Amino acid sequence: MSTKAPRIVLLHATPVAMEPIKTAMTTLWPEAEAVNLLDDGLTIDRAKEGERLSEGLIARFVDFGRYAVRIGADGILVTCSAFGPAIDRMIAELPLPILRPNEAMFRDAIAEGNRIGMLATFAPAVPTMEEEFGNFAAETGSASKLETIVVPNAIELLRRGDAASHNRLVAEMAPRLADHDAIMLAHFSTSRAAEEVRRAIAKPVFTAPEAAVKKMKSLILEQV
């Protein structure tokens, strides 16, 4: 890699994921060149498919990654947590560092103990996220188990621009996980509620954007 600023392409399947990762990139890795690619039709079509991704949607997602390569990506950071199998195929087919949205957060939370809670707002993402969590736990030899609560109506409010109500609803659910060792906020969009959740519960609270940026930075710097 040259001495130019690394170009990190952020793949978004919903606009509500964009602000949290922008903040994390600006705060934690300002010297990187962050480029945003958005196809919000992916999330619309993902919600219609149920638990399993179709082959067509997987192919669309991988094509999205191929475009990132064509525009000079040094690394790809996926910000939507509902496309696990598609991200796996992208990693297998494309020749650059690609980071799953929740990989770094999962590893950080697993290090805290065996009972991990997760607050989610987009139900179709939950099955693949729980599968990924189990895989990471197995890789590390951890006995960590995951309990997920899907917060009703929160993401709809956020999509309508009512972040305050979204944050309040997520935080109101946090005490239900008070007996867990750590809490994760499932999606990049959910990370907006981090401070309110931390006020509601005296447990470590992990968010995906900050953990992902730190991990991607380490992957890129290892190649220098």
C-alpha positions in Angstrom: 0.0 0.0 0.0 1.2 3.5 -0.8 1.5 6.3 1.7 -1.8 7.8 0.5 -4.7 7.9 3.0 -6.4 4.5 3.0 -9.8 4.5 1.2 -12.4 2.7 3.4 -15.7 2.1 1.6 -18.7 1.9 3.9 -21.4 -0.3 2.4 -24.8 0.8 3.7 -28.2 -0.9 3.2 -30.1 1.8 5.1 -29.5 5.5 5.6 -29.9 5.3 9.3 -26.5 3.5 9.6 -24.6 6.4 8.0 -24.4 9.0 10.7 -23.0 6.7 13.5 -20.2 5.3 11.3 -19.4 8.8 10.1 -19.0 9.9 13.7 -16.8 6.9 14.5 -14.6 7.3 11.5 -14.1 11.1 12.1 -13.3 10.5 15.8 -11.2 7.4 15.7 -9.6 7.4 12.2 -9.8 11.0 10.8 -6.8 10.4 8.4 -8.7 7.7 6.5 -10.7 8.5 3.4 -14.3 7.3 4.1 -16.5 6.7 1.0 -20.2 5.9 1.4 -22.1 3.6 -0.8 -25.8 3.3 -0.1 -28.5 0.9 -1.6 -31.5 1.2 0.7 -33.4 -1.2 -1.6 -31.3 -4.0 0.0 -33.0 -3.5 3.4 -36.4 -3.1 1.8 -36.0 -6.4 -0.1 -34.3 -8.1 2.9 -37.4 -7.4 5.1 -39.5 -9.3 2.5 -37.5 -12.5 2.5 -37.8 -13.7 6.1 -34.9 -15.5 7.9 -32.9 -16.7 4.8 -31.4 -14.6 2.1 -32.2 -15.5 -1.4 -29.4 -16.2 -3.9 -30.4 -13.2 -5.9 -30.0 -10.9 -2.9 -26.7 -12.4 -2.0 -25.5 -11.8 -5.6 -26.7 -8.2 -5.4 -24.8 -7.6 -2.2 -21.6 -9.1 -3.6 -21.9 -6.9 -6.7 -22.1 -3.9 -4.3 -18.7 -5.0 -2.9 -17.2 -5.4 -6.4 -18.1 -1.8 -7.2 -16.3 -0.8 -4.0 -13.2 -2.5 -5.3 -13.5 -0.8 -8.7 -13.5 2.6 -7.0 -10.3 1.9 -5.2 -11.3 0.6 -1.8 -8.4 -0.4 0.5 -11.0 -2.0 2.8 -14.7 -2.5 3.0 -16.7 -2.0 6.2 -20.3 -3.3 6.0 -22.7 -1.4 8.2 -25.8 -3.5 7.9 -26.1 -6.6 10.1 -28.8 -8.4 8.1 -26.6 -9.8 5.3 -24.3 -12.4 7.0 -24.2 -15.0 4.3 -23.7 -12.4 1.6 -20.8 -10.8 3.5 -19.2 -14.3 3.9 -19.3 -14.7 0.1 -17.9 -11.2 -0.4 -15.0 -12.1 1.9 -14.4 -15.3 -0.1 -14.5 -13.6 -3.5 -12.9 -10.1 -3.1 -9.2 -9.5 -2.5 -9.1 -7.0 0.3 -9.9 -6.6 4.0 -13.7 -6.8 4.5 -15.2 -6.4 8.0 -18.5 -7.7 9.1 -20.5 -5.0 11.0 -20.6 -6.7 14.3 -17.5 -8.9 14.4 -15.4 -6.6 16.5 -18.3 -5.8 18.9 -19.0 -9.5 19.4 -15.4 -10.3 20.3 -15.3 -7.4 22.8 -18.5 -8.5 24.4 -17.5 -12.1 24.6 -14.4 -11.1 26.5 -16.7 -9.7 29.3 -18.4 -13.0 30.3 -20.7 -15.8 29.4 -24.1 -14.0 29.5 -24.4 -11.4 26.8 -27.5 -9.4 26.0 -28.3 -7.7 22.7 -30.9 -5.0 22.0 -32.0 -5.1 18.3 -34.5 -3.0 16.4 -34.5 -4.8 13.0 -35.9 -8.3 13.5 -34.8 -9.9 10.2 -31.2 -9.3 11.1 -31.4 -11.3 14.4 -31.1 -14.9 13.1 -27.9 -14.3 11.2 -26.4 -12.2 14.0 -27.1 -14.9 16.6 -25.5 -17.4 14.3 -22.4 -15.2 13.8 -22.2 -14.6 17.6 -22.2 -18.4 18.2 -19.5 -18.9 15.6 -17.3 -16.3 17.2 -17.8 -17.7 20.6 -16.9 -21.2 19.4 -13.8 -19.8 17.7 -12.5 -18.4 20.9 -13.5 -21.4 23.0 -16.0 -19.2 25.0 -19.1 -20.5 26.7 -20.9 -17.1 26.0 -24.6 -17.3 25.3 -26.6 -14.5 23.7 -30.1 -13.3 24.6 -31.7 -10.9 22.2 -34.5 -8.4 22.7 -36.1 -6.8 19.7 -37.4 -3.3 20.6 -40.7 -2.8 18.9 -41.3 0.4 16.7 -37.9 1.9 17.4 -36.5 1.6 13.9 -39.7 3.0 12.3 -39.4 6.1 14.5 -35.8 6.5 13.6 -36.6 6.2 9.9 -39.1 9.0 10.4 -36.4 11.2 12.0 -37.4 10.8 15.6 -34.1 9.7 17.1 -35.0 10.8 20.6 -38.0 8.4 20.8 -35.9 5.6 19.2 -33.2 6.1 21.9 -35.8 6.2 24.7 -37.4 2.9 23.6 -34.1 1.1 23.3 -33.0 2.4 26.8 -36.3 1.4 28.4 -35.6 -2.3 27.4 -32.1 -2.3 28.8 -33.0 -3.2 32.4 -34.4 -6.5 31.2 -30.8 -7.5 30.6 -29.5 -6.3 33.9 -28.4 -9.8 35.0 -26.1 -10.1 31.9 -22.4 -9.5 31.8 -22.5 -7.1 28.9 -25.0 -5.5 26.5 -24.6 -5.0 22.8 -26.5 -2.6 20.6 -27.2 -4.7 17.6 -27.0 -2.3 14.6 -25.0 0.7 13.6 -28.2 2.7 13.8 -28.9 1.5 17.4 -25.6 2.9 18.6 -27.3 6.3 18.8 -28.9 5.1 22.0 -25.6 4.2 23.7 -25.5 7.0 26.2 -29.1 6.5 27.3 -28.6 2.8 27.6 -25.5 3.3 29.8 -27.5 5.6 32.0 -30.2 2.9 32.4 -28.0 0.0 33.2 -24.7 -0.4 35.1 -23.2 -2.9 32.7 -20.6 -2.6 29.9 -22.4 -1.5 26.7 -20.8 -2.2 23.3 -21.7 -0.5 20.0 -20.7 -1.7 16.5 -19.4 1.5 14.8 -16.6 2.2 17.3 -15.4 -1.4 17.5 -15.6 -1.8 13.8 -13.5 1.3 13.0 -10.8 0.3 15.5 -10.7 -3.2 14.0 -10.6 -2.0 10.4 -7.8 0.4 11.2 -5.7 -2.4 12.7 -6.3 -4.6 9.6 -5.2 -1.8 7.2 -2.2 -0.8 9.3 -1.0 -4.4 9.4 -0.6 -4.3 5.6 1.6 -1.1 5.7 
